[in-house]
Amino acid sequence: MTRMSKWFFPPAVGAWIVLTSLSQAATRKLTLNPYDSVNWGEVVQNKANLHTHTVSSGGKLLLSQVVEEYARHGYTILAITDHNLCTKWQKAGIDPMTTYGILPVMGQEYSKGHHINGYFTDHADGTGNPDLTLLGITGQGGFAVINHPGRYWKPNTEGLVPDETQAEYLHLLDVNPFVLGIEVINKNNRCPHDAHLWDALLDKAMPSRPVWGFANDDMHERKQIGHSWEVFLLDRLDESTVRHAMLKGHFYFSSRKSGHDHNGLSAPPVIVSVGHDFVSKTITLTAAADGAILSAEHYRWIVGGRTVMTGPTLNYNATRGISNYVRAEIESTGGITYTNPFGFSNVD
């Protein structure tokens, strides 16, 4: 006698279940893809540090030394963000683009309260009120990123992001769409629970309000260079193109593992392409590390801090645990690379 499955359904009922499951799975639609207009075969990947200090605000290097060091490590985009001080490149007598091929991004770190980076503006702020600081930055056409939030909050007794913390940061993000997101990685990931905050904010805000993630050295001395960075995907290297990429999320970010520096050791993965198939409802990542394409076990897809699937291709209709967003992490011997989030909505 043939042993029957514990869960046996007559053919008609089984077919109804399959059709119903497919129908339910087909209700999820990708409505926010930060890489949808990126031509991976044409763009140039530009390494950036957007949180950098000089001797003018507690750093140990002169402005000229900072630029030279970042150029030596392969960076092509650099924001000097001294505390409450906007670097005037023309007055400094340094032309990073002509001399080093580095695009300078105007910026400063507002530090008379919760630390916030402002870009593309020389807005002066002395209030220490984050609401007013953000309004001042964006009111002058600038962009803002909330720095190292992990310095200002702690997980609750259950290891979760407290409701009041979520409410505080959601409020700051609601001030203006030009508040682009949060610094998920600072230095060598000194606030690891900020990834949990990022997920909590994405869960509440996506897909209508993207929250981009950033990773920066917050460099004060030479040994801190090259721990964490963004990679901008650009058709050309100029201010307007960088602004557009920051606004639309056309970048990913990486963080080195401890002990893996620039001396020939392994580096975090480089994303080669991100593809979306409308028919099969799949997102596919291709990444490489140390000159080789990474195999399936290096990719994981994250929702709420939990892995919902591993492998380079995600079927977002068939994968359980996805609601309004998913993001990916790609890990190699040398570190971790993070995508910006993908957003979903349900179709009636």
VOPAGU-2260 file (C-alpha; in pm, 1 decimal, decimal comma):
REM VOPAGU-2260
SITE   aa  ch    i         X         Y         Z
SITE  MET   A    0       0,0       0,0       0,0
SITE  THR   A    1     126,8     346,1     -86,0
SITE  ARG   A    2     170,2     566,5     216,4
SITE  MET   A    3     -35,3     885,4     188,1
SITE  SER   A    4      94,1    1226,1     293,1
SITE  LYS   A    5     -29,0    1350,5     626,5
SITE  TRP   A    6    -167,2    1654,5     441,6
SITE  PHE   A    7    -375,2    1501,1     163,9
SITE  PHE   A    8    -630,0    1703,1     -35,1
SITE  PRO   A    9    -856,7    1587,0    -317,9
SITE  PRO   A   10    -733,0    1715,5    -659,1
SITE  ALA   A   11    -993,5    1990,8    -684,6
SITE  VAL   A   12    -920,6    2122,2    -336,3
SITE  GLY   A   13    -545,6    2100,1    -393,2
SITE  ALA   A   14    -574,5    2296,8    -716,6
SITE  TRP   A   15    -781,6    2563,6    -538,1
SITE  ILE   A   16    -513,9    2596,6    -268,8
SITE  VAL   A   17    -236,6    2632,6    -528,2
SITE  LEU   A   18    -432,4    2892,0    -727,3
SITE  THR   A   19    -523,3    3082,1    -413,2
SITE  SER   A   20    -160,9    3086,3    -297,1
SITE  LEU   A   21     -43,9    3209,5    -637,0
SITE  SER   A   22    -313,7    3474,8    -637,5
SITE  GLN   A   23    -212,2    3594,4    -294,1
SITE  ALA   A   24     156,5    3590,8    -386,3
SITE  ALA   A   25      90,1    3802,7    -695,7
SITE  THR   A   26     -41,8    4093,3    -488,3
SITE  ARG   A   27     302,0    4235,4    -400,4
SITE  LYS   A   28     442,2    4501,6    -633,7
SITE  LEU   A   29     789,4    4653,6    -635,6
SITE  THR   A   30     722,6    5026,9    -617,6
SITE  LEU   A   31    1061,0    5157,2    -499,7
SITE  ASN   A   32    1383,3    5032,7    -656,2
SITE  PRO   A   33    1679,9    5264,1    -588,8
SITE  TYR   A   34    1869,3    5103,3    -876,8
SITE  ASP   A   35    1596,0    5097,3   -1140,9
SITE  SER   A   36    1758,0    5360,9   -1364,3
SITE  VAL   A   37    2118,8    5254,4   -1308,2
SITE  ASN   A   38    2292,3    5123,5   -1620,0
SITE  TRP   A   39    2545,9    4897,8   -1453,1
SITE  GLY   A   40    2739,4    4849,7   -1774,4
SITE  GLU   A   41    2795,0    5222,5   -1817,1
SITE  VAL   A   42    2812,7    5386,1   -1473,4
SITE  VAL   A   43    3136,0    5447,2   -1287,9
SITE  GLN   A   44    3150,2    5338,4    -924,5
SITE  ASN   A   45    3279,5    5627,8    -712,9
SITE  LYS   A   46    3404,0    5568,5    -359,4
SITE  ALA   A   47    3293,8    5839,5    -114,8
SITE  ASN   A   48    3344,1    5951,1     242,4
SITE  LEU   A   49    3085,7    6203,2     358,1
SITE  HIS   A   50    3191,7    6250,3     722,4
SITE  THR   A   51    3546,2    6382,0     761,6
SITE  HIS   A   52    3724,8    6608,9    1008,8
SITE  THR   A   53    4039,6    6820,0     998,7
SITE  VAL   A   54    4243,3    7006,2    1259,4
SITE  SER   A   55    3967,2    7267,2    1252,9
SITE  SER   A   56    3738,2    7042,4    1459,3
SITE  GLY   A   57    3936,5    6789,6    1658,4
SITE  GLY   A   58    4104,9    6611,2    1369,3
SITE  LYS   A   59    4478,2    6549,0    1349,4
SITE  LEU   A   60    4530,7    6617,7     977,4
SITE  LEU   A   61    4538,8    6940,4     782,3
SITE  LEU   A   62    4285,7    6983,6     503,2
SITE  SER   A   63    4550,1    6922,8     238,9
SITE  GLN   A   64    4663,1    6604,0     415,1
SITE  VAL   A   65    4305,7    6474,3     438,8
SITE  VAL   A   66    4249,2    6519,2      66,0
SITE  GLU   A   67    4581,1    6359,1     -21,3
SITE  GLU   A   68    4518,1    6058,1     202,2
SITE  TYR   A   69    4170,0    5990,1      64,2
SITE  ALA   A   70    4299,6    6023,3    -290,6
SITE  ARG   A   71    4571,4    5770,9    -209,7
SITE  HIS   A   72    4304,5    5524,1     -96,0
SITE  GLY   A   73    4103,1    5550,4    -416,2
SITE  TYR   A   74    3827,2    5791,1    -314,2
SITE  THR   A   75    3672,7    6023,1    -572,3
SITE  ILE   A   76    3411,9    6200,8    -356,2
SITE  LEU   A   77    3486,2    6371,9     -25,8
SITE  ALA   A   78    3290,0    6592,9     213,1
SITE  ILE   A   79    3480,1    6776,8     484,5
SITE  THR   A   80    3232,6    6803,1     772,5
SITE  ASP   A   81    3405,9    6992,2    1048,5
SITE  HIS   A   82    3188,4    7078,5    1347,7
SITE  ASN   A   83    2972,4    7383,3    1275,9
SITE  LEU   A   84    3219,3    7498,6    1012,0
SITE  CYS   A   85    3173,7    7488,7     636,1
SITE  THR   A   86    3498,1    7447,4     440,4
SITE  LYS   A   87    3533,3    7709,9     170,3
SITE  TRP   A   88    3742,6    7525,1     -85,8
SITE  GLN   A   89    3818,5    7829,9    -295,2
SITE  LYS   A   90    3947,6    8020,3       7,2
SITE  ALA   A   91    4146,3    7715,4     119,8
SITE  GLY   A   92    4354,1    7734,0    -196,9
SITE  ILE   A   93    4299,4    7363,8    -272,8
SITE  ASP   A   94    4135,6    7225,0    -586,2
SITE  PRO   A   95    4078,0    6853,5    -509,2
SITE  MET   A   96    3923,3    6784,5    -849,1
SITE  THR   A   97    4209,7    6924,4   -1054,7
SITE  THR   A   98    4487,0    6791,2    -834,1
SITE  TYR   A   99    4349,3    6456,4    -718,5
SITE  GLY   A  100    4034,4    6379,5    -918,2
SITE  ILE   A  101    3825,5    6412,1    -601,9
SITE  LEU   A  102    3492,1    6592,7    -614,8
SITE  PRO   A  103    3457,1    6810,5    -301,5
SITE  VAL   A  104    3107,6    6812,5    -149,7
SITE  MET   A  105    3025,1    7117,9      59,8
SITE  GLY   A  106    2929,7    7010,1     409,9
SITE  GLN   A  107    2955,3    7046,0     783,4
SITE  GLU   A  108    2851,1    6857,8    1096,1
SITE  TYR   A  109    2602,7    7043,5    1313,7
SITE  SER   A  110    2698,8    6930,0    1661,9
SITE  LYS   A  111    2521,6    7158,5    1909,2
SITE  GLY   A  112    2270,4    6883,8    1976,8
SITE  HIS   A  113    2204,0    6561,5    1793,0
SITE  HIS   A  114    2482,6    6550,2    1532,9
SITE  ILE   A  115    2357,5    6604,9    1178,6
SITE  ASN   A  116    2550,2    6639,4     854,4
SITE  GLY   A  117    2438,2    6903,0     606,7
SITE  TYR   A  118    2548,1    6896,9     242,4
SITE  PHE   A  119    2544,4    7149,3     -43,8
SITE  THR   A  120    2479,1    7439,0     194,4
SITE  ASP   A  121    2675,7    7675,0     417,0
SITE  HIS   A  122    2379,9    7727,4     650,2
SITE  ALA   A  123    2494,3    7849,1     991,3
SITE  ASP   A  124    2306,9    7712,7    1292,8
SITE  GLY   A  125    2354,8    7781,1    1659,5
SITE  THR   A  126    2028,2    7653,8    1804,0
SITE  GLY   A  127    2105,2    7293,2    1889,1
SITE  ASN   A  128    1741,7    7218,3    1801,2
SITE  PRO   A  129    1740,8    6935,6    1544,0
SITE  ASP   A  130    1408,7    7043,5    1391,7
SITE  LEU   A  131    1540,0    7394,3    1325,8
SITE  THR   A  132    1874,6    7263,0    1207,6
SITE  LEU   A  133    1712,5    7035,4     951,5
SITE  LEU   A  134    1476,4    7306,2     832,6
SITE  GLY   A  135    1768,9    7543,4     794,3
SITE  ILE   A  136    1968,8    7292,7     589,1
SITE  THR   A  137    1689,1    7191,8     356,3
SITE  GLY   A  138    1550,3    7543,8     335,6
SITE  GLN   A  139    1872,8    7646,5     163,3
SITE  GLY   A  140    1851,7    7360,0     -84,9
SITE  GLY   A  141    2077,8    7126,7     110,3
SITE  PHE   A  142    2051,5    6760,3     204,7
SITE  ALA   A  143    2080,6    6620,4     556,9
SITE  VAL   A  144    2187,4    6287,3     709,6
SITE  ILE   A  145    2140,6    6199,4    1077,3
SITE  ASN   A  146    2478,6    6095,3    1217,7
SITE  HIS   A  147    2564,1    5799,1    1444,9
SITE  PRO   A  148    2219,8    5780,3    1612,1
SITE  GLY   A  149    2346,1    5495,0    1829,2
SITE  ARG   A  150    2519,1    5750,9    2048,3
SITE  TYR   A  151    2177,4    5877,2    2156,6
SITE  TRP   A  152    1965,5    5565,1    2210,2
SITE  LYS   A  153    1992,7    5210,7    2349,6
SITE  PRO   A  154    1792,5    4893,2    2285,1
SITE  ASN   A  155    1529,8    4810,1    2544,9
SITE  THR   A  156    1545,1    4507,6    2774,8
SITE  GLU   A  157    1416,7    4287,3    2491,0
SITE  GLY   A  158    1689,4    4409,5    2256,4
SITE  LEU   A  159    1443,3    4608,5    2045,3
SITE  VAL   A  160    1424,6    4969,2    1936,1
SITE  PRO   A  161    1207,6    5154,3    2190,2
SITE  ASP   A  162     885,6    5306,8    2058,1
SITE  GLU   A  163     992,6    5652,8    2169,2
SITE  THR   A  164    1319,3    5618,1    1974,5
SITE  GLN   A  165    1133,9    5519,2    1660,3
SITE  ALA   A  166     896,3    5811,7    1704,5
SITE  GLU   A  167    1185,1    6056,3    1754,6
SITE  TYR   A  168    1363,8    5959,8    1433,9
SITE  LEU   A  169    1047,6    5927,3    1228,8
SITE  HIS   A  170     966,3    6281,8    1334,6
SITE  LEU   A  171    1306,9    6406,2    1217,5
SITE  LEU   A  172    1263,2    6227,9     884,1
SITE  ASP   A  173     918,6    6380,1     842,2
SITE  VAL   A  174    1059,3    6733,5     860,6
SITE  ASN   A  175    1154,1    6724,7     493,4
SITE  PRO   A  176    1214,1    6468,4     216,1
SITE  PHE   A  177    1565,8    6613,3     182,4
SITE  VAL   A  178    1653,6    6452,8     516,0
SITE  LEU   A  179    1785,8    6153,5     325,8
SITE  GLY   A  180    1841,6    5896,5     598,5
SITE  ILE   A  181    2071,9    5784,0     877,8
SITE  GLU   A  182    2433,3    5685,8     920,6
SITE  VAL   A  183    2396,6    5310,1     969,4
SITE  ILE   A  184    2771,1    5250,7     996,2
SITE  ASN   A  185    3001,0    5496,8    1173,5
SITE  LYS   A  186    3378,8    5436,6    1175,6
SITE  ASN   A  187    3431,2    5061,8    1225,6
SITE  ASN   A  188    3065,7    5005,8    1316,9
SITE  ARG   A  189    3093,6    5137,9    1670,4
SITE  CYS   A  190    2711,1    5153,0    1703,0
SITE  PRO   A  191    2602,2    4813,4    1563,8
SITE  HIS   A  192    2246,6    4850,5    1693,9
SITE  ASP   A  193    2188,8    5132,1    1441,2
SITE  ALA   A  194    2116,1    4865,0    1179,6
SITE  HIS   A  195    1819,4    4765,7    1397,2
SITE  LEU   A  196    1706,8    5128,1    1409,0
SITE  TRP   A  197    1730,9    5145,4    1030,9
SITE  ASP   A  198    1509,5    4838,3     997,2
SITE  ALA   A  199    1258,0    4977,6    1246,6
SITE  LEU   A  200    1235,2    5304,0    1050,7
SITE  LEU   A  201    1205,1    5121,1     718,4
SITE  ASP   A  202     923,2    4910,9     859,9
SITE  LYS   A  203     727,0    5224,2     945,9
SITE  ALA   A  204     819,9    5451,9     654,2
SITE  MET   A  205     859,6    5242,3     340,3
SITE  PRO   A  206     777,0    5247,2      56,5
SITE  SER   A  207     633,5    5600,6      41,4
SITE  ARG   A  208     917,0    5751,2     243,6
SITE  PRO   A  209    1257,6    5597,9     163,1
SITE  VAL   A  210    1524,0    5604,5     433,1
SITE  TRP   A  211    1866,9    5564,8     274,7
SITE  GLY   A  212    2155,8    5416,3     469,1
SITE  PHE   A  213    2502,8    5569,9     488,8
SITE  ALA   A  214    2844,9    5451,1     610,5
SITE  ASN   A  215    3133,1    5685,0     688,2
SITE  ASP   A  216    3470,3    5702,0     860,3
SITE  ASP   A  217    3391,5    6003,4    1079,2
SITE  MET   A  218    3765,9    6046,2    1032,9
SITE  HIS   A  219    3970,3    6234,5    1292,8
SITE  GLU   A  220    4307,5    6067,0    1238,1
SITE  ARG   A  221    4491,2    5878,7     965,5
SITE  LYS   A  222    4430,7    5527,6    1103,4
SITE  GLN   A  223    4052,3    5578,8    1074,0
SITE  ILE   A  224    4060,5    5621,5     696,4
SITE  GLY   A  225    3893,7    5350,6     490,4
SITE  HIS   A  226    3679,7    5167,5     744,9
SITE  SER   A  227    3340,5    5248,5     586,4
SITE  TRP   A  228    3223,7    5420,7     269,6
SITE  GLU   A  229    2950,7    5477,8      11,6
SITE  VAL   A  230    2983,4    5380,4    -354,5
SITE  PHE   A  231    2795,7    5618,9    -585,1
SITE  LEU   A  232    2686,4    5494,7    -926,8
SITE  LEU   A  233    2741,9    5788,9   -1159,0
SITE  ASP   A  234    2734,2    5867,8   -1529,1
SITE  ARG   A  235    2967,8    6158,3   -1461,9
SITE  LEU   A  236    3146,2    6300,7   -1162,2
SITE  ASP   A  237    2998,9    6641,6   -1083,4
SITE  GLU   A  238    2792,4    6802,1    -809,6
SITE  SER   A  239    2452,6    6780,5    -978,2
SITE  THR   A  240    2496,9    6409,1   -1053,4
SITE  VAL   A  241    2604,9    6333,1    -696,6
SITE  ARG   A  242    2306,2    6528,2    -563,0
SITE  HIS   A  243    2072,0    6325,5    -781,9
SITE  ALA   A  244    2230,5    5996,6    -672,9
SITE  MET   A  245    2205,1    6089,0    -304,3
SITE  LEU   A  246    1839,4    6182,5    -342,3
SITE  LYS   A  247    1740,4    5872,2    -539,6
SITE  GLY   A  248    1952,4    5619,5    -348,5
SITE  HIS   A  249    2178,5    5534,6    -642,2
SITE  PHE   A  250    2451,6    5402,9    -414,5
SITE  TYR   A  251    2540,3    5121,9    -179,8
SITE  PHE   A  252    2767,4    5119,7     125,3
SITE  SER   A  253    3034,4    4896,4     271,7
SITE  SER   A  254    3219,7    4832,4     596,0
SITE  ARG   A  255    3549,6    4649,7     644,8
SITE  LYS   A  256    3585,5    4374,4     899,5
SITE  SER   A  257    3824,3    4443,1    1182,5
SITE  GLY   A  258    4181,9    4367,7    1084,8
SITE  HIS   A  259    4123,0    4403,1     711,1
SITE  ASP   A  260    4295,2    4721,4     606,8
SITE  HIS   A  261    4445,5    4847,1     281,8
SITE  ASN   A  262    4757,6    4632,3     298,4
SITE  GLY   A  263    4654,2    4365,6      52,8
SITE  LEU   A  264    4394,8    4198,0     273,7
SITE  SER   A  265    4042,8    4117,2     157,3
SITE  ALA   A  266    3794,2    4397,4      96,0
SITE  PRO   A  267    3412,7    4404,9     121,9
SITE  PRO   A  268    3214,1    4298,4    -184,0
SITE  VAL   A  269    3163,2    4520,8    -484,6
SITE  ILE   A  270    2815,6    4507,8    -639,2
SITE  VAL   A  271    2845,5    4436,0   -1011,5
SITE  SER   A  272    2476,9    4462,7   -1095,3
SITE  VAL   A  273    2122,4    4472,0    -957,2
SITE  GLY   A  274    1853,3    4337,2   -1188,7
SITE  HIS   A  275    1474,8    4331,3   -1164,9
SITE  ASP   A  276    1253,9    4094,8   -1366,5
SITE  PHE   A  277     895,2    4221,1   -1378,2
SITE  VAL   A  278     761,8    3891,0   -1509,5
SITE  SER   A  279     919,5    3653,6   -1257,9
SITE  LYS   A  280     899,2    3912,8    -976,5
SITE  THR   A  281    1263,6    3867,7    -886,8
SITE  ILE   A  282    1553,7    4089,5    -785,5
SITE  THR   A  283    1898,2    3952,2    -863,9
SITE  LEU   A  284    2228,6    4075,1    -722,5
SITE  THR   A  285    2572,0    4003,5    -860,4
SITE  ALA   A  286    2870,9    4090,9    -643,3
SITE  ALA   A  287    3241,0    4018,4    -643,0
SITE  ALA   A  288    3516,9    4015,5    -383,7
SITE  ASP   A  289    3889,4    3981,3    -436,0
SITE  GLY   A  290    3836,1    3948,1    -810,1
SITE  ALA   A  291    3582,2    3663,3    -804,1
SITE  ILE   A  292    3202,0    3653,1    -831,7
SITE  LEU   A  293    3054,6    3549,3    -498,2
SITE  SER   A  294    2856,8    3228,4    -461,7
SITE  ALA   A  295    2502,8    3203,9    -322,8
SITE  GLU   A  296    2585,6    3170,9      47,1
SITE  HIS   A  297    2732,1    3523,7      57,4
SITE  TYR   A  298    2395,9    3696,2      -3,8
SITE  ARG   A  299    2119,4    3747,3     247,9
SITE  TRP   A  300    1792,9    3941,3     227,9
SITE  ILE   A  301    1688,1    4125,4     542,5
SITE  VAL   A  302    1352,6    4235,4     684,8
SITE  GLY   A  303    1324,1    4359,6    1042,1
SITE  GLY   A  304    1679,4    4252,1    1116,8
SITE  ARG   A  305    1606,0    3889,8    1019,1
SITE  THR   A  306    1718,6    3697,0     713,7
SITE  VAL   A  307    1416,1    3601,8     503,7
SITE  MET   A  308    1616,8    3436,8     224,8
SITE  THR   A  309    1973,9    3363,4     119,0
SITE  GLY   A  310    2113,1    3361,5    -232,0
SITE  PRO   A  311    2157,8    3620,9    -505,0
SITE  THR   A  312    1800,3    3605,6    -641,2
SITE  LEU   A  313    1495,8    3702,7    -436,9
SITE  ASN   A  314    1144,7    3612,4    -550,3
SITE  TYR   A  315     960,6    3879,9    -356,8
SITE  ASN   A  316     619,8    3723,4    -415,3
SITE  ALA   A  317     714,8    3376,3    -300,4
SITE  THR   A  318     934,6    3472,1      -4,8
SITE  ARG   A  319     767,6    3480,5     334,9
SITE  GLY   A  320     833,5    3761,0     577,5
SITE  ILE   A  321     838,0    4047,4     327,1
SITE  SER   A  322     582,4    4320,4     379,8
SITE  ASN   A  323     671,5    4671,7     268,3
SITE  TYR   A  324    1047,8    4650,3     219,7
SITE  VAL   A  325    1354,8    4432,3     193,2
SITE  ARG   A  326    1724,9    4510,4     186,1
SITE  ALA   A  327    2029,5    4296,7     111,3
SITE  GLU   A  328    2362,8    4234,5     278,9
SITE  ILE   A  329    2652,9    4070,8      96,9
SITE  GLU   A  330    2935,5    3938,3     310,6
SITE  SER   A  331    3287,8    3833,3     220,1
SITE  THR   A  332    3605,5    3766,9     414,7
SITE  GLY   A  333    3685,7    4136,7     411,4
SITE  GLY   A  334    3354,7    4290,5     514,9
SITE  ILE   A  335    2988,1    4354,6     442,2
SITE  THR   A  336    2819,6    4551,4     165,5
SITE  TYR   A  337    2464,6    4682,7     207,9
SITE  THR   A  338    2208,6    4776,2     -54,3
SITE  ASN   A  339    1960,9    5053,5      -6,1
SITE  PRO   A  340    1606,8    4925,7      60,9
SITE  PHE   A  341    1357,4    4805,8    -197,1
SITE  GLY   A  342     994,9    4903,2    -129,4
SITE  PHE   A  343     671,3    4714,3    -196,6
SITE  SER   A  344     301,4    4786,5    -198,4
SITE  ASN   A  345       8,5    4549,7    -220,2
SITE  VAL   A  346    -214,8    4548,3    -526,8
SITE  ASP   A  347    -586,8    4498,6    -466,5
